[in-house]
Structures are given as C-alpha cells and as structure tokens.
C-alpha cells in the first residue's frame, strides 16, 4: 500500500479502525507510522518513556494475518496506543511509578496487569510503549528527575499537565490517537485541559480497578481511562475499558454506551454553571471561556443557570484532605520499598511525597474520621446540586499551563488572583469527583494566548452517557480539532 493511503497525523482512532477494516491500510503500516512519529516528536515533548517496537509490530502483523483470513477482530483493532507508566502494569514492562529513581529497574511480574493494557490487547489494539507521569501521580503536572517534564504541544516551554501528561501530550501532538491514563485527583482531565484533548473519567465502578494488596484504602476513587482527540474516540476507549470485574467489589455490571449518545444533543437538559466550583480561585481568562461555553449550550437548547456549590469547607481544607488521602496510598509503596531494603531517603522521591506520607502516618483516629465527614459533605453537596440539574459545568483547572523547570520539580501555581493555592493540586477542582465518584469529562473550549482551556462537565452517578452526549454536542457546535494545526 502506498504512503498516501496511510492515516494522517491527526486521523482519529475511529477512522483508523475503519480504514484498517476496509483494507485501505494495514495494521503494520499504521503501527510503523506511529512509531516514526513518536521518534520524531518525542525529543520535543518528552511524552514517551519506553517503547517496545518489535512487540508492537509483531502484534500488528498477527492482526493483519487474522484480517486477511476474515476472522473477527476487536473494537480497537490496529489502533496504535501508549499506556501510562504509573501503576500501569503489563508483564515485563517497566513500572517506574512515574520516574522514581529507586524503581527504574523494576518491571511488572508475570500475571500482573492493569485494566488499560489488558483491555487494549483483548480488543486488538496495538500497545507501543509507555508515557511519562509525575512520581506517584502526586501533582497536577508531569515532571520527575528521571525523565524530566512533559512539554505542552502548544508551547514546549510549558507543562502538559498531569499526572497523565505524557499520554495527553502524545495525543495532543499527534503521536497516537488514544493513550491510557489514570486519575486519582484529575490526572486524566487536568492534562486534557492543557493540551486541547478530551479526557473522560467514568463513574466509580464503571471501569474496574483492583489494586492489591488492599482495595479498601483511605484514598480517593481511582480511575483508569484514556485521553483522546475526539469524543467519539473517548467513547470507543470507554466501551473497551468498562465491564464487570469480580476483583473490584465496587464494579458494576453496566452495559456499554451506545454510539447514539453522540447525536443525542442537550435540548431541555438543565445545566448548573459554577465558575469556581464552590470557592476555587480562577484566572479571569478561564472564567470567561467557561461562560462562553455555557452560552453555546444555551444555543443548543440546554437550560443553563448559575449554581452555588456549598462544599461546607474552603478549597484549601479540601486540598489538604486530598493530600492526606494520597499520603495513605503512597505510604504503602514506601513501605514496600523499605521491605526491599530501600529507605525513604534512598527512594529519590520528591520531598512533597515524603512529607505527606509522614503526615498520613501521624493521623489520629479522630482525624481520619474528620476527613471522612468532610468527604461526605462534598458528596452531599454534589447530590443536592444534581437534584436540580442534569449536569454541572465549570473550569477543569483554574490556571493556565505553567512553565517547566529543569530540576524535575515543576509544580502548579502558588497564587491565583491574589489567593494562595497549593501548587500540587489546589488549582484543580477535578479532585472533587474523585471524592464523590460522579462521572466527568474535560472538553476543549478554545485558546487563550495560544494555550488551551478546558471545561469540566460533571454528570450524575452512573449517568456517564449524559456526559458523553453533552461533550459530543459541544464538540459539534464548537469543534476544537482545527486547533491542532497550531501544534508544531
């Protein structure tokens, strides 16, 4: 097949899938083309940290042979993709926990899989390698001392967001159309907002998560998902990932979402608009973009009204709760390394990681209970709001992309409009749905000074389809695909 027949850099996963099935191009050609793009673009953006090219080409070759025999193939057949290197387990592949120096030689043992790589291979997608993350995912940007920062496709001097920044930059720069991501505080949606991509976080339980040795942790809801350039591709990825898993006690036997939601529209839908998600300081340019986006929904027949979210606690207290909760999760990993003879001082982890692990260790019983009460208040706030509205709208993050550092310590802003915010995640209201389990998605709303702004659409629990419907309607009315022409 000639080179002209190959999908272009920005071709969607859904279109690639159809071209392969029609025989217009082969899986090997698509895979090889993606590998070439990764080699060409990765030195600029720092998105990928590991490639297994021979393994990918071998899988693509086997797929082409099955297609030639007219055998059934999966829903991701031939789509090239990357997975996140943070609790992203595929046997034999690295598990550096986001560039942790003490884990650089570690790999996933036999039989240990994360949901994303497992389902991608089950559905005949082609896994090429892994993407960069912040260490332990413990900040809303992507940077670490081993692999450095992941740079923004719209301005390489700025960060791509995190902690799934490597995946978002890989998709936003055109390396692959879909990349795996995970989310404990916004790590799918934060980098989507900063890279003009679509990031969907499912209702808790829709995409199984089965961390071991303990499922019953004190941390927020953990999600696996994907970053894509189109809502259609986001739905394609979600349907491949969702499903019941008995290893996850919260897993639900829901069915895949029909593609009909992509044309369902939003006529008559009631949407609550919050420019600060209950008290988060927000840059005026971002608030302006979100207001314009809300006007678009009104033009599509939705009923948009302001909503006041009474979170019962200031944003800084909620942020501190998220940091403590994450500290309890990271403590288990620190203890695991200690059992191998690696002390905390020898890990090479960021100081903030060790600090919050110690805070978590010192928590008294009444402090743990207080945090449970605070989290319950957040849930009740969202339940009350969604009694009156079908969807909630607001900024995905309240800051524009920050500049990268050279020491592995890039972080978010410390102040916004004169108000102090925690630089790890205090500018990311995304973590609210990690407390509640409600579904949400970040959709691009346009550019400010050449940099993307994302809008968060939050749905009721298990009404994931309504989030996809709203995102698809917005995408049709305000297509963001043309912005990729600005990426180098």
N, C-alpha and C positions, 0 to 999 in steps of 0.2 A: 504494500500500500504506500502511496506517496505521502510525502511530508505535509502537503497541503490538506490532506484529509484528516490530519490529527486535530484534536480539540485545541483551541487556543488557550492561552494562559488563564483567561477568565471564564472559560466554559464551566457551567455548573455541573455538579455531580450528577444531577438528574439527566442532563443532556448527554454527558459522557456515557452513562449507563445505557441510554437508548442507542447511541451510536455504536457501542460495542455489540449490543444485541442485534442490531441491524447489519452487522458485519462491515460497517464503514471504517472501522479501525479495530486493531487487536488490543487485548489487554497488555500484551508485552510492549507494544508501541506506546500506549498511554503511560505505562509504568516507567519505561525508559525516558520518556519525555519529562515526566515529573522529577525523576532523579536528576536529569540535566538541569532543570530549573532550580532545584534545591542547591546543587553545586554552584550555580551561577549567583543565586540570590542570598544564600545563607551567610557568606562572608560580610554582607552588608547589614543583615538584620539579626543575625545571631539567634535564629529560631530553632534550628535542629541541633541536637547534641549527639546523636548516634544514628547511623544508617546501617541497614542490613540489605544491601543492594542485591546480592546474589539470591538471598532468600526471597526477596520480593519478585525478582524476575522469574525465579523458579515457580512461585505460586501463580504468577500471571501466565506462564507457559502452560501449566497444568489446566488453568481455566480455559485458555484458548482451545486446548485439545477437547475439553468437555463440550465447549460451544460447537466445535466442528462436528461432534457426534450428536448434536441436538439434544444434549442432556439438560435437565432442569438446572438452573443456577439461582443463586441467592439474590436478594434485593439490593445488594451493594456490589454486584458482580463487576469486577475490573476497576472499581473506583480507587485511586491511589490515596493513601491517608497516612497520617502520623499519629502517634499516641504520646500522651504526656508522661514525662519521667518524674512522677510524684505519686507514690503508691500505685503506680501503673505497672502491673506485673504480667509479663509474658516470659515463660520459662527460658532461661538462658540469656535474656536481655538485661542490660544494666538497670539497677534500682538505686540511683544516687540520692533519692529523696530531695531532689531539687538542688543538685550541685553541692552536696555535703561532702567535704574532703574525706571524712572517715569512711564514706560509703562508695568511693569511686571505684573500688574493685568488686563491689557486691553485684550479684545478679539474682534474678528470680529463680527459685528452685523448681524442680520438676513438679508439675501438677498445680502450681500456684498461678492463677490467672485473675486479672481484673476484668470487669464486665466489658469495657470497651474493646480491648484486643480480642477477647473471646467471641463476642458477638460479630465483630467485623469479619473475622475469619469464618465464622459459621455462615455468614451471609455473602461470602466470596469476595469481600473487599481485599485490597492489597496493602498490607502494612509495610511501609518502607523504613520507618525508624521512629525516633523519639524526639520530643520537644522540650525546650528549656522551661524552668519554673523557678520561683523563689524557694529557698530552703524551707522545707516543711510546709510550704504554701503560706507562710506566716507574714504576709504583707500583700497589699494590693497592687504591687508592681512585680516585675520579673527581673531579678538580678541575683547573682551569687558570686563567690570568689573563684569558683572553678571554671564556669563558662561565661561569666560576665553578663551584662544586661542584654535583654532582647529589645531591639530598637524598633521604633514605630515606623510602619510603612509610609506614613505621610510626613515624617520628619525624623530622620535617623538620629538626630541629636536628642530625641525624647524617647521615653519609655513606652512600651506597648501595653502596659497594664499587667495585672497578674491575679492569681498566680499562674494562670494558663496563658501567659503572654506569648510563649513560644508557639503554641498552637494558633492563637489569634493572628500573630504576625505571619505565620506560614500561610494561612488562608488569605489574609488581607494583602499580602504581597504577591499572591498568585502561585505559590509553590504547589499547593494541593487544594482541592475544593472543600474538603472536610478534614478536621483534625480533632482528636479526642481531647477532652478537658474534664476537669473535676472542680468541685465547688463546695467549700465549707463556709465561705463568707461572701461569695460573689465572684469566685475565681473563673467562672465561665463568662459572666456578664460584664465584669469590670473591663477586661481586655477587649471584649466585643465593642464596648462603648468607645474605647480609644482607638480602634482600628477599623471602624466603619463596617463591622461584621455583625452577624446575627448570632446571639447566644441564648439558648433556651435551657432553663432549669426546671425540671419536671416537679410535680407534686412528690413529696416524700412517699416512697413506696412504689411509684410507677416504674422507676428504673432501679432494680435491686442493687443493694450494697451490702456486702457481707464481710466486713473487716474482722480479722481474728488477731489475737485470741479472744478479744472481748467485743461483743456487739453492743452491750448495754453500758455505753460510756456516758460521760457528762458533757460531751461536746455537742456542737450544733448538728443539725441534719447535714449529712454528707451526700453529695450528688455526683454521679458520673453523667457526662453528656458530650456535646460536641459544639464546635464553632464552625459556622458556615457563612457563605456569602449571600445565600437566598433563604427565604422562609421555607420554600419547597424542599430544599436540601436539609434544612433543620428538621422538618417532619420526617424525611427519609431516614435520617440518623436516629431520631427518637424511636420510630417504629422498629428499627433494628435492635435498639437497646432495651426497650421496655419488655416486660413479661414477668411472670411469677417465678420466684426462686425460693424454695423452702429453707435455704440457708439464711435468708433475711426474714426475721419474724414480722417485719412491717411491710413486706412485699404484698402487692395486691394483684388479683387475677383479672386486671382490666384488659380490654381488647385494644389492638392498635387503633390509631385515629385515622379515619377515612380522609383521603385527599380532598373530599368535598368541602372540608372546612376552609380550604384555601380560597374558595369563592363564596363563602357564606356571608361575608360582609358584617357590618356592625349596625345596621339600621335598627333603631329602637333600643340599643344597648345603653345602659346607664354607666357612665364613667366618672369616677371621682378623681379630681385633679389636685395633687399636692405638690407644690414646688419645693418643699423642704422635707417631706416625709416625716413630719412631726417634730421638726426642730433642728435639722442639719443645716449648717451654713452652706450657702450655694453661690457660686460665681454668677453675677448677673447675666452674662452672655449665655450661660447654660439655661438659666431660668427662662430667658427669652425664647430660646429654641424649643423648650418644652411647651411653653404657652402656644407657640405657633403650631406645634404638632397637635396639640389639643384642638385647635381650630380646624385642622384637617379632619379630625374625627367628627367634628360637628358637621362639616361639609358633607361627610359620608352618611349622615343620618343618625349618628350617635347623640345621646344627651349627655353633655359634659358639664359638670358642676364642681365648684370647689369643695374640698373635703378637708376637715381638720382631723388629723390623726392624734388622738390623745394617748401617747405611749406611756404615760404615768411617770416616766423618768427622762432626764435630759439625755441628749445623744452621747455625751461623754461617759455617762454612767453605763449606758448600754454597750458602748465600745469597750469599756473596761471589762464588762461581763463576757463579751466575746473573747477578749484576750485571755481571760482566766480559763474559759472553757477550752480554748485551743491549747492552753498550757497543760491541761489534764491529759489531752491526747498526745502531745509531744513528750510528756513525761514517760509514757510507756516506751517510746522509741529510745529516749535517752537511757532508760533502764536496760533496754535490750542491748545497747552498745556496751553498757557497763558490765553486763554479764559476759560479754566477749573480751573484757579486759580493756575497753576504751573508756577512759574517764571523760566527764563532761568537758574538761579543759582541752582534751585531745580531739574532740569532735570536729573542731573548726567551724562550729555553728555560729551564726550571728549572736551578738551579745543579747539582743532582744529575746531570742529564743530561750536562752538560759535564764534570763531574768524572769520571764513569765512562767517557765517551768517551776522555778522556785516559789513564785507567788502561788501557783496552783498547789504545790506540795504543802504550803503553810496554811491553806484554807481550813478553818474550823468547820464543824458540822453546821453550826448556825449560819455561817457564811455561804455554805453550799445551798442550804435551804433558801436563804435570801435570794440567791441567784435564780433558783427555780421559780420563786414567786415573781421575780422581775420578768423572767421569760414568759411566764403565764400571762402577765399583764400585756405583753406585746401581742401574744396570741389573741387575747380577748379584744384588744384594740382592732386587730385586723378582722376578726369575726364581726364586730359591731359595724365596721366600715362597709364590709361586703354584704351586710343585711340590706343596705340601701343602694349599693352599686354592684354591677356585674364585674367591673374591672376597676383597678386603681392605676393611675398614671403619675409619673414623676421622673426626676432625673435618675439615671442609673448610677452615676457618680456626680459629685458636686464640684469637681475640679477638672480643669483641662490637663492634658498629659504633661507630666513633669520632665525635667531634663535629667539625662543619665549622669551617673557618677562613674568614676574609674576604679573604685575600690571595692566593688561588689555590694555597696551599702545604699544603693538608690532607694529612696522612700517617697511617700506621698507628701503633700503639703503639710506644714505645721500650723498655718493660719489660712482662713478663708474669710474675706471681708472683715478682717479685724478680729475674728473669733478663732480661738485656739481649737485645733483638731488634732487627734492622734495621727501621726504620719503613717502608721502601719495600716489602719483601715477606718479611721474616724471620719473619712470623707466618702464612705461607701455605704449608703443605706441598703445596699443589696443584702447585707447580713441579716436584715430583719426577716426575710423569708427563710433563712437558714434556721432561725428560731421557730418559725411558725409552720413550715412545711408546705406553704402555698406555692403554686407554680408561678413562674415569671419569665420574662424574656427581655433582652435589651435589643432595641432596634435603632438603626442609624437615623438621625433626624436632620443631617446636614453638617456643614463645616463652619467653624468659626476661626478666622485667620488661617485657613487651610488645615485645621485639625478637626477630627470627628467629635460629635456629641451624640450620646446615646440616651434613649428614653426607656425607662423601665415600665413594662406592662405587667401588672400583678393580677392573677385570677383567683377565684375561689378554689379551695382544696378539691382536687380531682377533676376540676373543670379545665384541664390543660387545653382541650380543644378550643375553648373560647379565647385563650391567649394566642394560639396559632391563627385563629380566624381574624382577630384584631391586627396582629402583626402583618398578615398577608394583605389585608385591606389597606393598611397604611403603606406597605411596600408598593402596591399598585398605584396608589394616589401620589405618593412621594418617592419614586424609585431612587434608590441610592447607588445603583450599580454603576452609573456614569462617573461617580467619584473615583473609581479605581483608575481612571485614565490619568489621575494626578500622581499615582504611585510610580516610582522610578523602576 
